[in-house]
Amino acid sequence: MARSQALEPGLRKKVNSDIFRMVLPVITENILQMSAGLITSAMIGRLMADDISAQGISLRVYNTCWALFKGIGIGATVIAALRFGQRRFGDCRRTIEQTYLTLVPFALLCLAVILAVPGPIVGFLSDEPALFESAISYLRIAIWALPFAAVTVCNTAAFNGHGNTKTPMYIALLLNAVNIVAGFVLIFGIGPYEGMGLMGAAIATVVSQAVGAFTGLLLLYRRGGYFADEGHGKPFFSFDFDCIREVYRTGIPAACENVFWQLAAMLLSKIILLYGSTHFAAYQLGLQAETICEMPGIGFTTAAMTLSARAIGQRDDTMFRAYYSQMHRFSIFTGLFTSLVLFLFPSLFMQFLTDKPDIQQLGSTYVFIMSLAQVPQDLNKVYNGFMRSAGYRRTPMAISFVGIWLVRVPLAFLFGWILHLDIIFIWFAIVMDQVSRLTISMLVFYRKKVINTVSVMQQE
C-alpha cells in the first residue's frame, strides 16, 4: 500500500480512530503542560528582563537533564508497546519498572552534580553578575524537580505503551493547575503574603512535578490499575539486564538526539546573550509561543512510535502502512495550520507573554520566522517515530546531529559570533536546520524502505 493510494473506507475509519484516540489526548496533555509554562512565563514576563533571562539560563540546564530522561522514556514506550502488541502484559510492567529502577537513581546523580557545581555550569552561559546570581538561585531550587520528572517520564511511558494517552492528559491537567496556582501565589503573593518573585516560580515547579509523579504512581499501582493486573512474579528491586538493555538500546539514541538539541540550545543561548538580556528574553518568550504550536507534532511522535510498534508486534503490514499514510497526511495539515497561526498572529503571542514593548517586538520577529519551520518539524517527527519502532534506533539521532551541529550551530556561530549580523539571521539558521533534517529523514526513510518493515518480517 503506497502512501499515495487511498485507503478503504472501513480501514481509514479504524486507522483514523486509532490515531486520534492516541494523538488528541497527547496534544491536550502537552498543551496543558506548555500552557502552564506559558502562563508562568507570562507571570515572570511581568518582572524584569534579567529575571526572564535568569529563568531561561536555568531552564537550559534543567531541560538538558530532562531531555535525557525523555529519551529513555521513548525507549520504554517503544518496548512496552511491542510487548503489548505481543500480548505479553507482565513484560509491559517489567519494562517500566526496570526503567524506574535505573532512571530515578540517574536523576538523583544529576541533582547532586548540579547542586555541587552550579557556578561553572551557569557561568558557561553568562558571567554577567546580576544574571549569574539570579540563575544560580533559581536553579538550586528548581533542580529538585528532576527526580519527580524522571518518575513522570516513566509513568507516561507506561500509559502510552498500553495505548492509554488519556490518563497522562488528566495528570497533566492536575500538575499544571498546581503549577499555575502555586506559581501565582508564590511569585506575586496574596493578601499579606508579598510573594517571592522568581524564586516562587522555582518552588512551584518542584511542587507541581511532585504532585504529577505521585499521582501517576498511584493510578498505575492502585487496585484496577495496569500494574495491579500485570503481575510478573519478580521483585521490584531486581535487575533484568536483558530488559534494561532493550530499553536503553532504543532510549539512548533518542536521549542523545534530545541532548544534541539542548547542548546546541545552550551554545545558541550563549551567542544570543552577546546581543543583550533583552534579546535573550525575547528568544525565551518566543520559544514558549512556538512550543504551543508544536503540540500536534509531539502528538504524532507518540502515535507514530506506539502504533507502528504495535503493528510490528502483531506482524500487521496493512495497519503499519495505513498508520504511516494517515499520519503523514495529518502532519502536513497540522503543520500548515500552525504555520498560519504563527505567521498571522506573532504579536498577539508576545503581548500575552510580556508587557515590555522592546521584548514584544523582538519576540514577534522570532515567532514570525518560526512559522516557516512548522511543516518540516511535524513531518520529521512522523518519519523518526516509524524509523525508531522499525529498528533504526540510531538513525534519528544521526539526522539530528547533522541538522543541529553541522547546520544550526555553525551558521549561528558564523552569523552571531563572527560576523555580528542582525539577530534574525540566527532565527533563519534554526529554520534551515529543520529543513535539512526533514530532507535527510525523507531520503533515509525511502532508501531503507522502512515502509516494508513488516512485510519483510512476514517473509522470514
C-alpha positions in Angstrom: 0.0 0.0 0.0 1.8 3.1 -1.2 1.4 6.4 0.7 -0.4 7.9 -2.3 -3.0 5.1 -2.6 -6.4 5.7 -1.0 -7.4 3.5 2.0 -10.6 1.5 2.0 -13.3 3.4 3.9 -13.5 0.9 6.7 -9.8 0.7 7.2 -9.5 4.5 7.0 -12.1 4.9 9.7 -10.3 2.4 12.1 -6.9 3.9 11.4 -8.2 7.5 12.0 -9.9 6.4 15.2 -6.7 4.8 16.5 -4.6 7.8 15.6 -6.9 10.4 17.1 -7.7 8.4 20.1 -4.0 8.5 20.8 -3.0 11.9 19.4 -5.7 14.1 20.8 -5.0 13.3 24.5 -1.2 13.7 23.9 -1.8 17.0 22.2 -4.1 18.1 25.0 -1.6 16.9 27.7 1.2 18.8 26.1 -0.9 21.9 25.5 -1.8 21.8 29.2 1.9 21.5 30.1 3.0 24.2 27.7 0.1 26.4 28.7 1.3 26.2 32.3 4.8 27.1 31.1 3.3 29.9 29.0 1.3 31.3 31.9 4.3 31.0 34.2 6.4 32.8 31.6 3.8 35.5 31.3 3.9 36.0 35.0 7.7 36.2 35.0 7.5 38.3 31.9 5.9 41.0 34.2 9.2 41.0 36.2 12.5 42.4 35.0 14.2 41.3 31.7 17.1 39.9 33.8 14.6 37.7 35.7 13.3 36.3 32.4 16.8 35.7 31.2 17.9 34.1 34.5 15.0 31.6 34.3 15.9 30.9 30.7 19.5 30.1 31.6 18.5 27.8 34.4 15.9 26.1 32.2 18.7 25.3 29.7 20.4 23.3 32.4 17.2 21.7 33.8 16.0 20.8 30.3 19.2 19.1 29.3 18.7 16.6 32.1 15.0 16.3 31.3 15.9 15.6 27.7 18.0 12.6 28.8 15.0 11.3 30.8 12.6 11.8 27.9 14.8 9.9 25.5 14.9 6.9 27.9 11.1 7.2 28.2 10.9 6.9 24.5 12.8 3.6 24.6 10.5 2.4 27.4 7.4 3.4 25.4 8.5 1.5 22.3 9.4 -1.7 24.2 6.3 -1.6 26.3 4.2 -1.1 23.1 5.9 -4.0 21.4 5.2 -6.3 24.4 1.6 -5.0 24.5 1.2 -5.9 20.8 2.6 -9.4 21.6 0.1 -9.6 24.5 3.0 -10.1 27.0 1.3 -7.9 29.6 3.5 -8.9 32.5 6.6 -7.8 30.5 4.9 -4.4 29.9 5.0 -3.8 33.7 8.5 -5.3 34.0 9.8 -3.0 31.3 8.6 0.2 33.0 9.7 -1.0 36.5 13.3 -1.6 35.2 13.2 1.9 33.8 12.2 3.3 37.2 15.0 1.3 38.8 17.6 2.8 36.6 16.4 6.3 35.6 15.5 7.6 39.1 19.0 7.0 40.5 20.4 8.7 37.4 18.2 11.7 38.1 19.4 11.8 41.7 23.0 11.8 40.4 22.3 14.7 38.1 20.7 16.6 41.0 23.8 16.0 43.2 26.2 17.1 40.5 24.3 20.3 39.7 23.9 21.2 43.4 27.7 20.6 43.9 28.9 22.8 41.0 26.2 25.2 39.7 28.6 28.1 39.2 30.7 26.7 36.3 27.5 25.3 34.6 25.7 28.6 34.7 28.9 30.6 34.1 29.3 28.9 30.7 26.2 30.7 29.5 26.7 34.1 31.2 29.0 35.7 33.7 27.0 38.9 33.9 26.8 39.3 37.7 23.1 40.0 38.0 22.1 37.2 35.7 24.6 34.8 37.2 23.4 35.1 40.8 19.7 35.0 39.9 20.2 32.0 37.6 22.1 30.0 40.3 19.5 30.9 42.9 16.6 29.7 40.7 18.5 26.6 39.6 19.3 25.5 43.1 15.6 25.3 43.9 14.1 24.1 40.5 16.6 21.3 40.1 14.9 19.4 43.0 12.1 18.7 40.5 14.4 16.3 38.5 13.7 13.0 40.4 10.0 13.7 40.1 10.3 14.5 36.4 12.1 11.1 35.9 9.2 9.3 37.6 6.7 11.2 35.5 8.5 10.2 32.3 8.3 6.5 33.3 4.7 6.9 34.3 3.9 8.4 30.9 5.8 5.6 29.1 3.7 3.0 31.0 0.4 4.6 30.0 1.4 5.3 26.4 2.9 1.9 25.9 -0.6 0.5 26.7 -2.2 2.8 24.2 -3.7 5.0 27.0 -2.9 8.6 26.4 -5.9 10.0 28.3 -4.6 9.3 31.8 -1.3 11.3 31.2 -3.5 14.1 29.9 -5.6 14.2 33.2 -2.4 14.0 35.2 -1.0 17.0 33.2 -4.2 18.9 33.9 -3.7 18.4 37.7 0.0 19.1 37.5 -0.4 22.3 35.6 -3.3 23.6 37.7 -1.0 23.2 40.7 1.9 24.9 38.9 -0.3 27.9 37.9 -2.0 28.4 41.2 1.2 27.9 43.3 3.2 30.0 40.8 0.9 32.9 41.0 0.7 32.9 44.8 4.5 32.3 45.3 5.6 34.8 42.6 3.2 37.7 43.3 1.8 36.9 46.8 -1.7 37.1 48.1 -3.1 39.1 50.9 -0.4 39.9 53.5 2.0 37.5 51.8 4.2 39.5 49.4 5.5 36.7 47.2 9.0 35.6 46.3 9.3 36.7 42.7 11.4 34.5 40.5 12.2 32.1 43.4 8.5 31.4 43.8 8.3 30.1 40.3 11.1 27.6 41.1 9.3 26.3 44.1 6.1 26.0 42.2 7.9 23.8 39.6 9.1 21.4 42.3 5.7 21.1 43.9 3.8 20.5 40.7 6.3 17.9 39.5 6.0 16.0 42.8 2.2 16.1 42.6 2.3 14.7 39.0 4.8 12.0 39.8 2.9 10.6 42.8 -0.5 10.8 41.1 0.8 8.7 38.2 2.3 6.1 40.5 -1.0 5.9 42.4 -3.0 5.3 39.3 -0.7 2.6 38.0 -0.4 0.6 41.2 -3.9 1.1 42.7 -6.5 -1.7 42.5 -7.7 -1.9 38.9 -4.6 -0.1 37.6 -2.4 -1.6 34.9 0.3 -2.8 37.2 -2.1 -4.4 39.6 -3.3 -6.7 36.9 0.0 -7.4 35.2 2.0 -9.4 37.7 5.3 -10.9 36.6 6.3 -12.7 39.8 9.7 -10.9 40.2 10.8 -8.5 42.9 10.8 -4.8 42.0 14.4 -4.3 43.2 15.9 -7.0 41.0 17.7 -6.1 37.8 16.7 -7.7 34.5 19.7 -6.7 32.3 18.1 -8.0 29.1 15.1 -5.8 29.6 17.3 -2.8 30.6 19.4 -3.4 27.5 16.4 -3.3 25.3 15.0 -0.1 26.8 18.3 1.7 26.7 19.3 0.4 23.3 16.3 2.3 21.9 16.3 5.1 24.5 19.9 6.2 24.5 19.9 7.3 20.8 16.7 9.2 21.5 18.2 10.7 24.6 21.3 11.7 22.7 19.1 13.3 20.0 17.4 15.3 22.7 20.6 16.3 24.3 22.1 17.4 21.0 19.3 19.9 20.8 19.7 21.0 24.4 23.5 21.4 24.2 23.0 23.3 20.9 20.4 25.5 22.7 23.0 26.3 25.4 25.5 27.4 22.8 22.8 29.3 20.9 21.8 31.0 24.2 25.4 32.0 24.8 25.6 33.6 21.3 22.2 35.3 21.7 23.3 36.7 25.1 26.0 38.6 23.3 23.2 40.7 21.9 22.0 41.5 25.5 19.5 40.2 28.0 16.6 41.9 26.2 17.3 39.8 23.0 17.6 36.6 25.1 14.4 37.4 27.0 12.6 37.8 23.7 14.0 34.5 22.4 12.9 32.7 25.6 9.4 34.0 25.4 9.2 33.4 21.7 10.2 29.8 22.3 7.2 29.5 24.6 4.8 30.8 21.9 6.3 28.5 19.3 6.1 25.4 21.6 2.3 25.8 21.9 2.0 25.3 18.1 4.4 22.4 18.2 2.0 20.3 20.2 0.3 18.5 17.3 3.7 17.3 16.1 4.6 15.9 19.6 1.3 14.0 19.5 2.2 12.5 16.1 5.6 11.5 17.5 3.9 9.4 20.3 1.3 8.0 17.9 3.9 7.1 15.3 6.1 5.2 17.8 3.3 3.5 19.6 1.0 2.5 16.8 3.8 1.4 14.4 5.4 -0.6 17.2 2.1 -2.3 18.0 1.6 -3.1 14.3 5.1 -4.6 14.2 4.4 -6.7 17.3 1.3 -8.0 15.7 3.0 -8.5 12.3 0.2 -6.5 10.7 1.6 -5.0 7.4 -1.7 -3.4 6.4 -2.0 -1.4 9.6 1.6 -0.4 9.6 1.3 1.1 6.1 -2.1 2.6 6.9 -0.8 4.3 10.1 2.1 5.8 8.1 -0.1 7.0 5.3 -2.6 8.8 7.5 -0.1 10.3 9.9 2.0 11.6 7.1 -1.1 13.4 5.7 -2.3 14.7 9.1 1.2 16.1 10.0 1.2 18.2 6.8 -2.2 19.6 7.6 -1.4 20.4 11.2 2.0 21.9 10.2 0.3 24.2 7.7 -2.3 25.3 10.3 0.2 26.1 13.0 2.4 27.9 10.4 -0.6 30.1 9.5 -1.3 30.9 13.2 2.3 31.9 13.9 2.6 33.8 10.6 -0.6 35.9 11.2 -0.6 36.5 14.9 3.0 36.7 16.2 2.4 39.9 18.1 -0.7 38.5 20.0 1.5 35.8 21.5 4.1 38.3 22.7 1.6 40.7 24.0 0.3 38.0 26.2 3.7 36.9 27.4 5.1 40.3 28.3 4.3 44.0 28.7 7.7 45.1 27.6 7.4 46.7 24.1 11.1 46.1 23.1 10.8 42.4 24.0 7.4 42.2 22.3 8.9 43.5 19.0 11.9 41.2 19.0 9.9 38.1 20.1 7.3 38.8 17.4 10.0 38.6 14.7 11.2 35.3 16.1 7.7 33.8 16.1 7.0 35.1 12.6 10.2 33.5 11.2 9.5 30.2 13.0 6.2 29.9 11.1 8.4 28.6 8.2 9.7 25.6 10.3 6.4 24.1 11.3 5.7 21.7 8.4 9.3 20.3 8.3 9.3 19.9 12.0 6.0 17.9 12.2 6.8 15.7 9.2 10.2 14.9 10.6 8.6 13.6 13.9 6.5 11.1 11.9 9.5 9.8 10.0 11.6 9.5 13.2 8.8 7.7 15.1 8.4 5.0 12.4 12.2 4.6 12.0 12.7 4.0 15.7 10.0 1.4 16.0 11.3 -0.3 12.9 14.7 -0.9 14.5 16.6 2.1 13.1 17.3 3.4 16.6 20.4 5.5 15.8 19.2 7.0 12.6 17.1 9.8 14.0 20.0 10.6 16.4 22.4 10.9 13.4 20.0 13.0 11.4 19.6 15.4 14.4 23.3 15.6 14.8 23.7 16.7 11.2 21.0 19.3 11.3 22.0 20.7 14.7 25.7 20.5 14.7 26.5 20.9 11.0 23.8 23.4 10.1 22.3 25.3 13.1 25.3 25.8 15.4 27.9 26.6 12.7 25.6 29.1 11.0 24.6 30.7 14.3 28.2 31.0 15.3 29.1 32.5 11.9 26.2 35.0 11.9 26.4 36.0 15.5 29.8 35.4 17.0 32.0 36.2 13.9 30.0 38.5 11.6 27.8 40.1 14.3 24.8 40.2 11.9 21.3 41.1 13.0 19.6 38.5 15.3 17.2 37.5 12.6 20.0 35.6 10.8 20.2 33.3 13.8 16.5 32.7 13.6 16.9 31.7 10.0 19.7 29.3 10.9 17.1 27.5 13.1 14.7 27.2 10.2 17.5 25.9 7.9 18.3 23.2 10.5 14.6 21.9 10.4 14.5 21.9 6.6 17.8 20.0 6.4 16.7 17.4 8.9 13.4 16.7 7.0 15.3 16.3 3.7 17.7 13.8 5.2 14.9 11.9 7.0 12.9 11.5 3.8 15.9 10.3 1.9 16.8 7.7 4.6 13.2 6.6 5.1 12.7 5.8 1.4 16.3 4.5 0.8 16.0 2.0 3.7 12.4 1.1 2.6 11.1 1.5 6.2 7.6 1.1 4.9 8.4 -2.5 4.0 9.5 -3.4 7.6 6.5 -5.7 8.5 6.2 -7.3 5.0 9.9 -8.3 5.2 9.4 -9.8 8.7 6.4 -11.8 7.4 8.6 -13.4 4.7 11.3 -14.5 7.2 
